[in-house]
């Protein structure tokens, strides 16, 4: 498939894009507005730098980089785009109206062309792997300098790119700079035909996670409120449908050994909150919903983390963590967050989006792979029973995070090179 054929198929599928938005809107109120932005129909002011950060995880990683860019270039006009309401909320929370913000349009040629025509950016920085053929083509056509920041490329994704060379390779070779998270990712880009001179290994921005003192204090207060100062607490973070029941099954096993143990179940997406609550109740657990400010006492067995922006606080209030999207074929989410809070971490086999980070943590002894609810329960019990092993895993995770910091400075230098070029 080449780009013209890809574009034709997208136009044919446009009615399905409207159906998709309608379905998401039924599940989540956050999807009920701003549809015009999805089609490049909003009114925007011209900008100097366009930064695309996809969803919440990429946005949180991008925020420190964007702040550093703004400090280095205070007069630079910046526009930040996302594709999800959660990412949008983080942009607004971090920057308010000091930057221009909107959703990135669907990758329809006319929509992207209108969008870039309005903005007229000189540079475009894309976070991680959010690459769209028409966006890249239209940007290159306008002479916009392109940087892929905090770039990750799993073996699986590389094979997918390789299977569609006429569509993927021109897009990849149009990038002026790639700041790769690892040597493995860098080599995969080079193997796909990207000029090696354009690929730099900088490490992952996610290692430069800063834990604010206020967040640690909030986590301590949560632990006190939950009345679990001496009894086990674990978090199942960023979990998806298909994993809810597995987490509850693991918790049921844990309660046999530790009857006062508490599970904090945190779904990945807001539209999954109600489904998760239903699964907890159907399994017979005593539930407290965070969004309802329900009291957590000694009888509470599960807290549903059905709020946004509190996952780090939940990790800080817990002893161990499972990171979701890994017991289903999703690709996983960031295991560095619980590791940076000093928690032993568990993930399933489907963690390809964070393969290198997972390997680093596993080799250090901070992370264990599990393939079932039974294995997860066994690992949780083992760490709760063996304090010495728990401390070793905790310290190993903290050391991995600390040792690998420095990506922010390296990627800022590359971004400055792009802006100054």
DRENMAR-792562 format. One record per residue: x, y, z of N, C-alpha, C in turn. Coordinates in steps of 0.001 Angstrom, whole numbers, plus 500000, padded with zeros to 6 digits. Example, Ala and Ser with C-alpha at 12.3 -4.5 7.8 and 13.67 -1.06 7.14 Angstrom:
! DRENMAR-792562
513190494310507800512300495500507800513200496700507800/512850497750507080513670498940507140512900500030507870/
//
This chain:
! DRENMAR-792562
500842498810500000500000500000500000500887501255500000/500554502228499120501261503497499111500384504579499749/500905505789499868500170506842500566498883507258499852/498853507415498512497586507751497854496485506708498110/496848505438498059495854504405498331495400504462499790/496350504652500686496040504805502112495058505956502325/495313507084501655494453508265501791493056507987501247/492981507307500096491678506973499514490869506090500463/491532505123501072490843504246502023490344505031503235/491151505982503697490721506801504835489479507616504490/489438508176503292488247508928502886487016508023502854/487191506817502331486068505872502285485589505500503689/486529505500504635486199505096506006485757506268506883/485668507469506312485299508637507114483984508458507872/482935507864507249481712507628508040481964506785509292/482912505851509188483224505017510355483933505824511440/484693506868511029485319507741512020484253508464512844/483155508860512175482054509504512887481359508511513822/481222507276513357480637506236514215481530506007515424/482855505966515180483815505772516266483678506872517322/483627508135516875483485509241517813482167509151518576/481110508727517886479798508603518535479810507538519615/480457506420519321480540505334520312481359505782521513/482499506450521252483308506942522359482542507976523181/481741508802522506480962509828523199479894509208524098/479332508074523676478346507389524510478980506857525789/480228506429525679480914505844526827481565506897527715/482000508007527122482731509026527879482286510421527447/481801511247528390481382512616528051482498513446527441/483759513104527746484888513886527247485013513838525733/484361512875525096484423512747523636483235513420522936/482407514153523692481181514694523104481350516073522487/482506516648522615482726517975522047484002518036521223/484217519197520631485456519499519886485658518585518677/484556518121518073484690517251516894485308518000515718/485058519308515645485603520077514512487124519989514478/487754519921515665489212519813515722489710518519515095/488902517471515202489283516165514652489361516200513122/488716517204512524488702517317511064489391518595510583/490192519199511452490965520369511062490137521592510763/488952521719511390488037522806511078488028523926512116/488887523842513127488931524893514136489781526066513636/489589527242514243490365528433513881491602528506514764/492758528515514143494012528491514885494914529637514446/495739530099515380496714531136515066498016530482514613/498778531209513806500076530697513346500999530462514545/501859529481514409502739529090515507504164528906514994/505117528840515906506501528555515532506796527056515612/506368526465516716506685525063517003505408524300517297/505232523166516618504103522263516855504633521010517530/504005520631518651504400519428519387503175518532519526/503331517275519107502220516321519214502561515257520246/501686515107521252502011514212522357500963513132522635/500058512891521699499140511738521716498217511739522930/498507510918523937497613510732525076498307511122526373/497734510687527493498212511138528797499659510730529066/500022509476528800501370509003529102502433509772528353/502220509956527049503189510697526242503241512173526653/502075512714527013502015514120527418502780514352528715/502602513456529686503316513596530953504827513536530741/505267512668529814506697512594529503507164513848528775/506278514428527954506659515586527138506687516882527927/505897516993528980505746518266529700507087518840530177/507970518047530823509262518627531231510083519135530050/510040518406528912510774518844527721510205520155527194/508882520240527148508245521465526652508577522647527562/508574522419528871508920523494529812510349523972529607/511248523037529331512644523410529089512777524195527782/512033523788526765512057524515525484511540525931525682/510463526065526436509890527403526681510866528285527461/511600527668528393512582528440529154513733528902528266/514137528050527318515236528389526412514804529377525335/513525529331524944513004530199523879511702530853524361/511788531826525253510582532402525863509641533084524875/510146533507523724509297534196522746508705533244521700/509013531962521826508549530977520847507054530706521027/506297530785519945504885530412519982504770528900519802/504117528248520734504037526786520721502587526335520663/502324525354519821501027524674519777501241523211520144/500416522706521042500502521301521474499217520593521075/499368519463520408498205518657520052498240517320520779/497061516768521006496905515422521541495817514730520722/495568513475521020494446512785520370493385512345521364/493695512393522655492748511909523663492377513005524644/491182512932525250490801513905526279491727513877527490/492274512703527833493169512633528987494463513388528707/494988513245527493496169514013527112495871515501527090/494703515865526558494296517268526509494233517872527905/493674517111528845493537517600530219494903517882530840/495892517037530531497237517240531083497892518482530495/497662518744529208498215519956528579497626521196529238/496313521200529403495635522354530001496085522544531450/496226521444532170496672521501533564498077522080533674/498959521676532766500361522106532839500593523510532301/499840523901531249500179525146530548499039526160530463/497826525749530795496714526687530695496593527259529301/496435528588529228496336529239527912497652529864527465/498766529442528095500073529981527696500585529338526414/499958528243525989500235527633524690498907527440523966/498978527298522653497785526963521883497616525452521896/496392524991522096496172523549522204494914523145521456/494990521981520783493820521390520135494113519920519871/493113519192519407493322517813518981493992517801517610/494832516801517362495383516601516033494289516048515133/494108516594513929493075516066513040493361514625512621/492303513933512216492486512634511584493401512810510372/494079511733509986495126511833508959494559511866507537/493500512642507362492916512855506035493668513996505351/494088513840504101494933514857503455494399516278503536/493110516482503235492556517833503248492548518422504659/492231517583505642492183518049507029493575518432507527/494543517577507246495922517850507679496476519073506955/496188519182505665496687520324504887496124521640505426/494829521664505722494212522880506278494819523212507639/495004522181508455495553522336509804496953522954509747/497827522367508953499198522877508849499229524229508131/498306524429507199498233525709506503497892526852507441/497040526574508410496705527588509410497866527851510365/498459526767510852499506526901511870500821527422511303/501195526955510118502465527315509481503665527176510431/503798526025511085504929525864512005506243525721511246/507321526085511919508646525899511337509227524536511708/508801524021512882509274522715513344508088521923513896/508210520612513810507216519697514370507955518628515162/507634518536516449508190517492517303507074516512517641/507286515256517307506297514202517560506844513294518655/506021513013519650506462512189520768506276510696520468/507286509927520734507300508469520717507079507879519329/505922507305519023505762506651517708504468507056517016/504001508253517301502726508697516722502962509262515317/503278508377514383503623508776513026502445508527512089/502068509579511351500956509495510403501460509902509023/501238509062508018501811509318506682501467510680506089/500190511092506165499822512368505554500332513556506357/500359513435507658500927514503508476502397514718508131/503145513621508060504571513727507735504759514263506316/503967513752505373504088514186503971503798515674503828/502688516125504431502319517539504307503330518444505009/503867517980506130504873518769506841506146518901506009/506592517777505441507807517793504625507615518668503385/506437518608502801506098519399501620506220520898501907/505930521290503152505977522698503556507344523103504112/508300522183504117509630522500504621509728522553506130/508783521915506821508795521886508286509829520869508763/510689521270509675511682520361510238510999519377511186/511369518092511083510662517031511804511573516306512788/511115516187514025511852515433515044510914514436515706/511358513198515821510651512187516592511356512089517942/510711512585518981511328512640520312510907511438521147/511796511032522056511519509908522952511057508691522158/511691508453521039511215507466520062511429506039520546/510381505259520454510483503831520741509998503070519517/510602501934519274510205501101518146510432499649518535/509347498969518833509451497567519222509734496705518002/510165495491518245510414494556517155509144494303516357/508019494217517083506732493991516424506372495162515507/506532496387516002506212497566515183507143497682513988/508416497357514185509375497410513084508969496457511964/508502495268512334508054494295511331506827494802510581/505938495517511316504752496073510657505143497146509653/506092497994510017506588498999509077507224498321507860/507981497273508126508686496573507053507721495889506094/506551495514506598505562494832505756504826495802504838/504935497122505119504280498133504269505323499172503833/506341498753503118507463499660502826507081500880502012/506151500753501080505805501885500215505066502976500986/504433502608502090503744503581502928504646504074504059/505343503149504693506072503462505924507452504089505695/508198503543504732509585503972504593509741505433504167/508951505946503192509073507379502878508783508263504093/507849507825504930507509508578506131508687508600507107/509268507438507367510385507354508316511604508122507814/511859508042506505513041508699505939512870510216505813/511650510699506066511408512147506039511782512819507353/512001512032508387512312512593509704513735513158509708/513888514373510207515207515005510259516010514546511460/515326514246512575515991513809513794515151512766514510/515798511733515029515120510737515856515906510592517155/515260510917518272515869510740519592515359509415520145/516143508372519978515705507016520317515890506721521801/514946505975522349515001505622523766516110504615524078/516482503796523090517450502733523344518261502442522087/519369501735522273520182501332521123519408500372520235/518560499529520845517763498584520048516792499327519136/516098500328519702515156501108518895515903501859517792/517040502435518128517834503174517138518222502273515975/518668501058516279519100500143515228517930499717514349/516760499584514942515583499214514145515227500314513154/515326501570513577515079502676512641516107502656511515/517351502430511853518424502392510845518210501230509883/517828500080510421517577498903509577516422499139508604/515507500043508973514387500367508092514765501398507030/516001501871507078516474502764506031516667504206506437/516483504512507721516723505879508180518233506118508224/518666507283507758520089507646507787520586507615509236/521631506853509483522158506687510847522562508012511476/522949508994510641523358510285511170522188511035511804/520984510645511438519796511330511967519266510677513244/519832509557513633519341508794514789520317508933515953/519824509427517070520634509600518273520005508823519431/520835508105520184520345507390521370520429508340522560/519281508654523136519226509627524237518693509026525534/518120507822525461517411507294526620515978507796526624/515216507336527604513788507666527671513528508811528638/512679509743528216512261510830529091511550510310530335/511007509117530225510266508568531362511178508295532553/512505508140532304513437507968533421513627509268534196/513354510400533549513532511695534210512277512105534980/511563511115535441510367511340536231510745512013537552/510116513140537845510376513870539087509208513659540038/509499513116541207508467512897542213508440514109543135/507376514876543078507269516076543889507011515728545353/507612516490546294507379516237547724505898516254548090/505151517123547460503713517190547742503002515904547392/503454515248546319502835513984545912503129512899546937/504346512869547444504713511878548454503906512073549729/503690513323550094502900513609551294501449513188551089/500918513450549900499552513033549586499425511521549674/500447510800549167500426509337549210500422508829550652/501213509469551510501234509067552915499875509267553572/499244510372553256497922510646553828496878509653553331/496989509269552056496078508251551517496203506945552294/497435506543552526497674505294553247497043505335554642/497167506476555302496542506628556615495024506573556519/494477507259555519493024507262555337492490505861555062/493300505059554372492865503702554036493003502729555216/493564503203556319493708502388557530494460501081557234/495557501230556478496355500051556100497847500307556365/498162500939557486499557501272557751500426500029557911/499870498941558397500660497738558668500223496542557832/499225496691556986498720495572556186498943495834554706/499038494780553892499455494921552488498484495729551620/499077496570550768498336497321549750499051497130548415/498295496780547387498896496690546053497997497379545039/498633497859543980497933498588542924497974497787541633/496829497683540977496770497196539600496524498422538732/497587498966538140497513500245537445497351500110535941/496564501011535356496360501062533892495851499736533341/494924499112534053494395497823533601493247498025532606/493052497015531773492073497048530688491009495979530899/489866496118530208488918495007530181489636493742529707/489336492638530339490081491407530079491098491153531173/491439492209531925492359492085533056491672492316534395/490492492952534384489802493235535644489595491957536462/489023490942535828488732489699536547490004489000537006/491072489108536214492343488486536602492917489157537848/492802490486537934493279491200539117492473490811540350/491162490669540169490296490295541285490554488860541728/490842488013540760491183486622541078492488486557541887/493483487343541478494753487387542219494528487928543627/493677488936543740493416489522545057492696488531545978/491801487764545400491097486752546198492084485760546800/493077485364546024494113484457546528494959485135547601/495266486416547388496074487152548356495354487272549699/494031487436549656493257487597550890493282486344551767/493531485196551158493638483967551948494817484060552906/495911484622552424497118484761553248497087486044554081/496536487121553499496478488413554187495043488940554126/494206488580555073492769488918555019492478490422554983/493406491259555437493183492700555454493809493416554248/494339492644553295495000493255552134494015494113551336/494559495148550707493744496081549924494270496151548496/493371496046547538493697496228546117493187497582545653/494046498359545002493635499602544349493603499310542845/492416499225542300492218498864540894492028500140540084/492942500394539130492918501651538369492786501352536881/491580501474536306491407501259534864492183502291534054/492588501895532862493376502779532004492561503956531488/491279503719531125490476504750530484489217505054531290/488801506320531340487618506704532127486345505953531736/486203505652530441484983504966530013484897503538530543/485977503054531170485974501699531733485654501679533227/485458502859533828485250502922535271484002502141535713/482897502359535019481654501695535422481743500188535245/482349499760534150482500498313533916483363497680535004/484419498381535398485283497854536455484523497754537771/483743498779538109482950498746539349481980497564539343/481383497312538202480442496185538085481138494853538299/482364494726537741483106493468537895483491493240539362/483876494310540061484252494194541474483056493748542300/481904494365542064480701494002542814480246492584542490/480334492216541212479921490870540800480792489804541439/482056490144541723482976489188542346482784489104543857/481936489980544400481609489894545823482526490656546750/483355491557546219484274492316547066483586493553547648/484046493970548807483610495231549397484363496356548706/483630497270548073484208498267547178484059499674547734/485101500485547548485029501928547787485497502633546517/484675503538546004485036504258544788485679505595545141/486844505813544605487604507028544884486841508271544446/486187508207543288485484509370542757484302509770543636/483755508826544378482618509099545260483066509475546672/484393509495546889484949509790548211484384508855549279/484183507590548896483641506611549838484704506212550859/484285506019552087485197505704553178485854504343552968/487154504313553197487900503057553163488201502681554608/487643501546555051487888501098556419488501499703556395/488575499087557573489229497775557672488481496680556918/487230496937556547486438495937555821486543496092554304/487054497226553840487161497475552400488214496553551796/487876495920550693488804495001550035489372495566548736/488589496425548068489025497013546794488677498499546767/489663499319546418489428500724546096489475500852544580/488435501435543991488443501682542543488997503075542298/490143503151541649490771504437541333490148505041540102/488901505488540230488148506005539080488228507533539021/489451508035539149489741509462538987490918509588538033/491175510786537581492282511000536660493419511730537373/494665511353537024495826512062537531496291511650538910/495766510537539436496135510119540789496936508826540835/497268508258539676497922506954539682499239506972540455/500050508014540277501318508086541010501089508138542520/500044508836542935499717508883544362499320507504544875/498572506769544048498180505413544448499421504523544581/500339504641543614501583503872543707502337504232544992/502382505527545305503106505970546488502491505495547789/501200505180547752500505504715548949500500503196549059/501117502527548096501055501062548042502417500435548293/502421499092548304503646498319548535504153497623547278/503247497209546394503617496505545171502659496917544064/503052496645542801502224497091541685502278496126540513/501129495933539888501030495293538573500697496384537573/501358496364536418501104497353535364500346496674534225/499182497231533906498249496579532988498569496741531515/497650496209530715497848496163529275498858495125528874/499181494205529794500247493231529544499796491784529681/498622491565530265498043490217530277497038490058529147/496820491122528399496099491079527132497053491605526072/496720491435524811497619491855523732497444493343523440/498006494151524343497893495601524226499242496267524013/500297495749524644501618496357524533502117496956525815/501189497173526769501594497584528098501699499075528317/501997499431529560502169500819529976503441500938530810/503699502115531304505007502457531856505291501816533228/506214500851533306506552500250534598507501501098535430/508049502171534844508967503020535599508253503809536695/506979504105536501506267504913537485506222504230538850/505767502964538940505815502318540259507243502067540738/508164501768539822509558501546540220510144502814540845/509813503973540273510313505241540803509725505570542168/508589504938542498507977505110543812508456504053544795/509403503197544350509982502199545241509171500937545393/508409500571544358507580499367544428508160498243543574/508159497004544067508375495859543178507252495836542128/507605495502540892506673495641539771506450494297539091/505217494092538596504864492881537853504176493289536550/504517492605535477503857492811534189503632491449533539/502691491417532596502436490210531833503353490100530626/503135489084529789504046488839528655503908489839527505/502799490579527436502539491453526279502951492893526602/504259493108526739504771494412527173505674495036526102/505397494785524837506345495157523773506550496667523650/505583497488524063505785498937523980506836499433524971/507149498623525970508141498994526974509140497854527165/509498497213526054510334496012526125511694496286526751/512372497347526298513713497621526810513681498041528281/512711498889528634512581499323530028512250498133530924/511347497277530455510987496086531215512206495188531423/513001495026530361514199494183530459515193494752531481/515387496072531454516294496708532419515845496439533853/514566496651534112514040496448535463514091494982535869/513803494093534908513828492656535215515247492189535532/516205492596534727517596492186534944518140492713536273/517629493868536707518073494446537982517408493782539176/516337493030538928515623492374540023514465493187540567/514073494240539841512983495108540291511628494685539757/511627493837538732510385493492538028510345491996537761/509144491437537862508930490028537561507842489890536497/508040488945535587507011488635534597506055487592535152/504771487796534898503746486823535306502845486567534106/502283485378534035501445485041532886500014484710533270/499705484780534561498353484427535009498068485082536349/496794485020536749496400485539538058497075484755539175/497201483443538999497846482610540021499302483016540225/500035483205539118501437483615539224501569484977539890/500674485896539552500707487222540154500477487123541662/499487486338542056499202486171543490500397485570544216/501031484572543617502193483931544243503327484934544447/503570485783543437504640486772543540504319487819544608/503072488256544652502669489229545666502867488674547075/502394487449547274502526486806548582504006486648548945/504809486229547971506233486011548216506917487286548706/506633488428548042507268489678548442506725490196549775/505432489980550025504882490410551307505428489567552459/505722488309552176506249487406553212507742487592553470/508474487938552407509930488018552498510369489485552444/510539490076553599510855491501553666512193491819553018/513179490919553190514504491153552608514423491196551082/513686490241550479513521490215549024512755491438548545/511792491873549346511014493067549007511931494294548936/512801494444549910513701495605549952514682495571548790/515192494382548446516102494249547309515426494715546018/514190494269545784513451494661544582513172496163544581/512802496687545733512512498115545864513740498962545508/514881498625546113516103499398545882516599499253544450/516394498073543871516827497847542487516080498760541522/514773498903541727513986499772540866514397501220540970/514613501687542195515041503065542411516395503330541750/517283502338541820518614502497541223518537502561539702/517705501715539074517549501734537619517063503107537156/516061503643537842515524504947537469516590506025537603/517313506015538715518316507046538964519490506956537978/519925505732537680521092505523536811520831505979535379/519597505870534931519284506132533521518728507524533264/518795508402534245518343509769534015519320510497533091/518840511536532458519689512323531565519106512508530181/517996511790529880517388511901528549516831513296528297/516352513948529345515758515278529167516780516263528603/517972516287529173519005517203528687519424516868527266/519541515558526975519969515135525635518925515489524580/517646515277524901516602515557523917516356517053523783/516560517799524863516452519253524773517516519784523816/518730519252523897519813519700523007519443519457521550/518853518281521266518440517997519894517303518894519435/516352519159520340515248520061520004515769521460519702/516760521906520460517370523223520213518071523261518858/518741522159518518519371522062517196518331522198516083/517186521558516291516106521610515307515574523032515167/515358523686516299514790525040516290515769526046515700/517043525847515985518053526810515529518490526596514089/518151525441513521518607525100512173518055526080511125/
//
